[in-house]
Amino acid sequence: MVEPTVHRGMWGSVLVALAAGSRLFAPLSAAEAVPEAAVRAAVERSLPLLVRAAVGHREQRTCFACHSQGVPLLALAAAQQRGWKVDDAEIARQTSHITAFLDQNREKYLQGRGQGGQADTAGYALWTLAAWQVPPSPTTTAVVEYLLQRHQDRDHWPNSSQRPPSEASPFTTTFLALYGLNAYGTPEHQMRIAARKEQVRPWLIRTSPKDQEDRVFRLLALAEVGAPPSELAQAAQALREAQRSDGGWAQLDRGESADATHSDAYATGSALVALHVTGQVPSDEPLYQRGVAYLVHTQKPDGSWHVVSRSKPFQTYFETGYPHGKDQFISCAAGAWATWALVLGLPPQPAAP
């Protein structure tokens, strides 16, 4: 099992430089550091909830859900790679569900039309399948064709939804499209993929992020296009500087929602994952460990994290099994990012039997 953030050499082969300059925080004291056992316990409490949410969605819907399947399955892949036991039979059911969803839209992809959620949904689906090493197929090839056709006259992939934080950023959409192209592009696609990267790279470099989602996915996208190490370091520095005194990150610097201007598990987990997988922050750096401490200390006794939704509902309400009622979708995604970040902050353990 490979790391869910490394596909066919991408990110693993990207040369990156650690952000220059002094550390933003003093080293953690022994009293502040979270014992490894406590971090492992937090992961152990969270994983069953992520599985429950993914199962709850699969059993009640035929579509693919980024919040209940995408990020949770990425976190589960990271956990398995680090030695945690994962229900392989359920993972097979999940990847079959995602594949079936893509299959039913194959002709639309070939026509450049896509499905609900457009490049965000298609990109998250390919990212999830790649994390579990699902092999290429005629359908993944069709999705790649769709991503290449989508906004081919633009210098990036704009988002088609306004459902913050996860479906409201052109940086998120652009990263997801790039990742899908890199993960499942065929040899016949490579020239067009290379041209699209050349088209997108200047936009990523010159465009300033406006909030935390932008900062996270701008850094990830810059790595995906092979941006110079100096650009990666600058993007990482923007994330470093956004860390709060409590060790966490907030979705918004200011504005529309008081809840979103406070640190939460979604913003914190995604920041730590992005900084780590792009090679900008090792897990033993004080900045990372402060984020780990924030996540461990804010986890609920039931193993979840609660994040208040900023999106207006447009689907009929249903329970997936993740806690927090009307906030369960964003809370599930937050729990997945948080779990992924905690797993990356731990040394690998022997693989479970």
C-alpha positions, 0 to 999 in steps of 0.5 A, a space after each residue: 500500500 503506497 501513501 495516499 498522497 503519492 501517485 506514480 512518483 508524484 510528490 515523492 519525486 518533487 524537490 522541495 525546500 523547507 521554508 526559510 526563516 526563524 520558527 514561528 513558535 518556541 519549541 514545545 515543552 515536555 508539558 505541552 507535547 502530546 504523548 504518542 500513546 494519546 495521539 494513537 488513542 485519538 486515531 483509534 477513536 476516530 477511525 470507526 466513525 469514518 468507516 461508519 460515515 462511509 458505510 452510511 453514505 454507501 448504503 443510502 445513496 448511489 452517488 459519491 460523496 467527497 465529505 463522507 467517502 473521499 477524505 475519510 477513505 484517504 485518511 483510512 488509506 494513510 492509516 493502513 499504510 502506517 500499520 492500522 488494520 482496515 476492513 479490506 472488504 468494506 474498502 472493496 465495497 467503497 471503491 466499487 461504489 465509487 467506480 460504479 458512480 463514475 461508470 454510469 457517467 462515462 459517456 458524459 465524461 467523454 463528451 466533456 459534460 461531467 456530473 453533479 459537482 463537476 471537476 470537484 467530484 470527479 477529481 476527489 473520486 480519482 484521488 480516492 481510487 488512486 489512494 487504494 491503488 484501483 487500476 486504470 480503466 476505460 472509465 478513469 480514462 474517460 474522466 481524464 478526458 473530461 478533466 482535460 476538456 473542462 475549461 481548457 481555454 482557462 488558466 485554471 479550473 474554476 469551482 462550479 459550486 459555492 459550498 464552503 469550505 470544500 467546494 468553494 475554491 478554484 485552488 481546490 478544483 484546480 488541484 483535484 483536476 491536476 491530481 486526477 490527470 497525474 494519477 490516471 492519465 494514459 501515455 496518449 494523454 501525456 502531451 496534453 497533460 504537460 501542456 495543461 500544467 504549463 498553462 496552469 502553473 503561472 496562475 498558481 504562482 501569481 494568484 494570492 489565496 484569500 482564505 485557508 482552503 485557498 492556502 492549503 490547496 494552492 500549496 498542494 497544486 503547486 507541488 502537483 505542477 512541479 513548481 520551483 522549490 522557492 514557490 512551494 516554500 513561499 506558499 508553505 510560509 503563508 500557511 505557517 503564518 496562519 497558525 493560531 496561538 492555540 496551535 490550530 488554523 481557522 477557515 477564515 481570517 475574518 468575515 462572514 462566520 464567527 465560528 469559521 474565524 476560530 481554529 477548527 479540525 478541518 482547517 487544522 488537519 488539512 493544513 498539516 497534511 498539505 505542509 507534510 506531504 509536500 515536504 515543507 514541514 516534518 512531523 517532528 517540527 514544533 509547528 506540526 506538533 502544536 497542530 497535533 496537540 490542538 487536534 488531540 485536545 479538541 477531539 470529542 469523547 466519542 472520537 469525533 470533531 465538531 465543525 459548524 457548517 457554512 454551506 446551505 443544504 440542498 439535499 434531503 437530510 439523512 444520517 450517515 452515522 457520523 455525529 453532529 446532526 446537520 453539521 455531520 458532513 463537514 464534521 466528518 470531513 474535518 474528522 478525516 483531515 484531523 485523523 490523517 494529520 495525526 497518522 502522519 505525525 506518528 511513526 509507522 507501526 508494524 502492519 496489523 495481521 
